Amino acid sequence: MDDLKNLEFLAVNSKENIEKQVDSYRQQHTYAGTIIGAIALFIPFFLGGFDGTSQMVQFITVLPVACFICAIFLMLSIFRTKPLDQAFNVNKYKELMQKSYKEILLFEIEANSTSYCINRKITERDSIRYSNGVSLTIFALLCSIVLITASKLTTIEKAPTKVQVVNVRKTAGDSSHANINTLPPDVLVADPKPSNK
């Protein structure tokens, strides 16, 4: 009887380990999807903030954008992995009906431990990809913040338009009209007020 209690404890414990492993795997997929969405929204906002900046700053923006794209690909590769093994297979039910309770418990413990080992290879590989993707995202965000700040400080201001005011006085007859007609078209001519003297 004690042997069965020990086997029941091990069966329950191994099943809980599988469930925790699967929950962690699904949560990682959720986080990866959230990061992909955030990056996809941030890239256009990031690139839109560099109008009128120096060409050097615009050229350096390639680095964070490349990091963002690599992070997206790493996160997407997580979704391409095969699903985790769920241990106790439904197809084995008929076969297990012929066995004793102790044999069923032993089979479940063995199935859970085997599935856990198979799943660990998948989860470790995905964890490495996820960690690399998060690291690239953080690095790209820091670079983009620095570049946005630098672009605000080095924005090329357009030179103000110069306007020249010309005061034309009537000296004799139509000579003032002749002077006005010979002025270039982009020069603003001020109409002088007649003096009261």
C-alpha positions as CSV (number, residue, x, y, z in Angstrom):
1,M,0.0,0.0,0.0
2,D,2.9,2.4,0.8
3,D,4.4,1.6,-2.5
4,L,1.2,2.7,-4.3
5,K,1.1,5.9,-2.3
6,N,4.7,6.6,-3.3
7,L,3.9,5.9,-7.0
8,E,0.8,8.1,-6.8
9,F,2.9,10.9,-5.4
10,L,5.5,10.6,-8.2
11,A,2.8,10.3,-10.8
12,V,1.0,13.5,-9.6
13,N,4.3,15.3,-9.2
14,S,5.6,14.4,-12.7
15,K,2.2,15.4,-14.2
16,E,2.5,18.8,-12.4
17,N,6.0,19.3,-13.8
18,I,4.7,18.7,-17.4
19,E,1.8,21.2,-16.8
20,K,4.2,23.9,-15.5
21,Q,6.4,23.3,-18.5
22,V,3.5,23.7,-21.0
23,D,2.2,26.8,-19.2
24,S,5.6,28.4,-19.3
25,Y,5.9,27.6,-23.0
26,R,2.6,29.1,-23.7
27,Q,3.4,32.2,-21.7
28,Q,6.6,32.7,-23.6
29,H,4.6,32.5,-26.8
30,T,2.3,35.2,-25.5
31,Y,5.2,37.5,-24.6
32,A,6.8,36.9,-28.0
33,G,3.7,37.9,-29.8
34,T,3.4,41.0,-27.7
35,I,7.0,42.0,-28.4
36,I,6.4,41.5,-32.2
37,G,3.4,43.7,-32.1
38,A,5.2,46.5,-30.2
39,I,8.2,46.4,-32.5
40,A,5.9,46.5,-35.6
41,L,4.2,49.6,-34.2
42,F,7.4,51.3,-33.0
43,I,9.5,51.1,-36.3
44,P,7.3,53.5,-38.3
45,F,7.1,55.9,-35.4
46,F,10.9,55.7,-35.0
47,L,11.7,56.3,-38.7
48,G,9.2,59.2,-38.9
49,G,11.2,61.2,-36.4
50,F,14.2,61.8,-38.6
51,D,13.0,64.4,-41.1
52,G,15.4,67.2,-41.5
53,T,18.3,65.6,-39.6
54,S,21.8,65.1,-40.8
55,Q,22.6,62.3,-43.2
56,M,25.0,60.7,-40.6
57,V,22.1,60.3,-38.1
58,Q,19.8,59.0,-40.8
59,F,22.5,56.5,-41.9
60,I,23.0,55.2,-38.3
61,T,19.2,54.5,-38.0
62,V,19.9,51.4,-40.1
63,L,21.5,49.7,-37.0
64,P,18.5,49.8,-34.7
65,V,16.1,48.9,-37.5
66,A,18.2,45.9,-38.4
67,C,18.2,44.8,-34.7
68,F,14.4,45.2,-34.6
69,I,14.0,43.0,-37.7
70,C,16.3,40.3,-36.3
71,A,14.4,40.4,-33.0
72,I,11.1,39.9,-35.0
73,F,12.6,36.9,-36.8
74,L,13.8,35.3,-33.6
75,M,10.4,35.7,-32.0
76,L,8.7,34.3,-35.1
77,S,11.0,31.3,-35.0
78,I,9.6,30.4,-31.6
79,F,6.1,30.0,-33.1
80,R,7.5,27.5,-35.7
81,T,8.6,24.9,-33.2
82,K,6.6,21.8,-32.8
83,P,4.1,21.6,-29.9
84,L,5.2,20.1,-26.6
85,D,4.6,16.4,-25.8
86,Q,1.6,16.1,-23.4
87,A,2.9,12.8,-21.8
88,F,0.0,10.4,-21.2
89,N,-1.2,9.4,-24.7
90,V,-4.9,8.8,-25.2
91,N,-4.2,6.0,-27.6
92,K,-2.7,3.9,-24.8
93,Y,-6.0,3.8,-22.8
94,K,-7.1,0.5,-24.2
95,E,-3.8,-1.1,-23.6
96,L,-3.6,0.2,-20.0
97,M,-7.1,-1.2,-19.2
98,Q,-5.6,-4.7,-19.1
99,K,-2.9,-3.7,-16.6
100,S,-2.9,-3.3,-12.8
101,Y,-3.1,0.0,-11.0
102,K,0.6,-0.2,-10.1
103,E,1.6,-0.8,-13.7
104,I,-0.6,2.1,-14.8
105,L,1.2,4.4,-12.3
106,L,4.6,3.2,-13.4
107,F,3.6,3.8,-17.0
108,E,2.4,7.3,-16.3
109,I,5.6,8.2,-14.4
110,E,7.7,6.9,-17.2
111,A,5.7,8.7,-19.9
112,N,5.8,12.0,-17.9
113,S,9.6,11.9,-17.3
114,T,10.2,11.0,-21.0
115,S,8.0,13.8,-22.2
116,Y,9.6,16.3,-19.8
117,C,13.1,15.4,-21.2
118,I,11.9,15.7,-24.8
119,N,10.1,19.0,-24.1
120,R,13.2,20.4,-22.3
121,K,15.2,20.4,-25.5
122,I,12.5,22.4,-27.3
123,T,11.9,24.9,-24.4
124,E,15.7,25.5,-23.9
125,R,16.1,26.2,-27.6
126,D,13.1,28.6,-27.6
127,S,14.3,30.2,-24.4
128,I,17.7,31.0,-26.0
129,R,15.9,32.5,-29.0
130,Y,13.5,34.5,-26.8
131,S,16.4,35.8,-24.7
132,N,18.3,36.9,-27.8
133,G,15.3,38.6,-29.2
134,V,14.6,40.5,-26.0
135,S,18.3,41.5,-25.8
136,L,18.2,42.8,-29.4
137,T,15.0,44.7,-28.7
138,I,16.4,46.4,-25.7
139,F,19.6,47.3,-27.5
140,A,17.6,48.6,-30.5
141,L,15.4,50.7,-28.2
142,L,18.4,52.2,-26.4
143,C,20.0,53.1,-29.8
144,S,16.7,54.5,-31.1
145,I,16.3,56.8,-28.0
146,V,19.9,58.0,-28.4
147,L,19.3,58.7,-32.1
148,I,16.0,60.4,-31.6
149,T,17.7,62.7,-29.0
150,A,20.6,63.3,-31.3
151,S,18.3,64.1,-34.2
152,K,16.5,66.7,-32.1
153,L,19.8,68.4,-31.2
154,T,21.2,68.3,-34.7
155,T,18.1,69.2,-36.7
156,I,19.0,71.2,-39.8
157,E,17.1,74.5,-39.6
158,K,16.1,76.1,-42.8
159,A,17.6,79.5,-43.4
160,P,15.1,82.4,-43.0
161,T,13.9,84.0,-46.2
162,K,15.5,87.4,-46.7
163,V,13.3,90.3,-47.8
164,Q,14.8,93.5,-49.1
165,V,12.7,96.6,-48.8
166,V,13.4,99.2,-51.5
167,N,12.3,102.8,-51.0
168,V,11.6,104.4,-54.3
169,R,11.2,108.2,-54.5
170,K,9.7,110.1,-57.3
171,T,12.4,112.3,-58.7
172,A,11.2,113.2,-62.1
173,G,8.2,112.1,-64.1
174,D,8.1,108.4,-65.0
175,S,11.6,107.6,-63.8
176,S,10.1,105.9,-60.7
177,H,8.1,103.6,-62.8
178,A,11.2,102.8,-64.8
179,N,13.1,101.9,-61.6
180,I,10.3,99.7,-60.4
181,N,10.0,97.8,-63.7
182,T,13.7,97.1,-63.7
183,L,13.8,95.5,-60.2
184,P,14.0,91.7,-60.0
185,P,10.7,90.0,-59.4
186,D,11.6,88.6,-56.0
187,V,12.4,92.0,-54.5
188,L,9.6,93.5,-52.3
189,V,9.0,97.1,-53.1
190,A,7.6,99.3,-50.4
191,D,5.3,102.1,-51.6
192,P,6.6,105.2,-50.0
193,K,4.1,107.6,-48.3
194,P,4.0,111.1,-49.8
195,S,5.7,113.5,-47.5
196,N,3.8,116.5,-46.2
197,K,6.8,118.8,-46.5
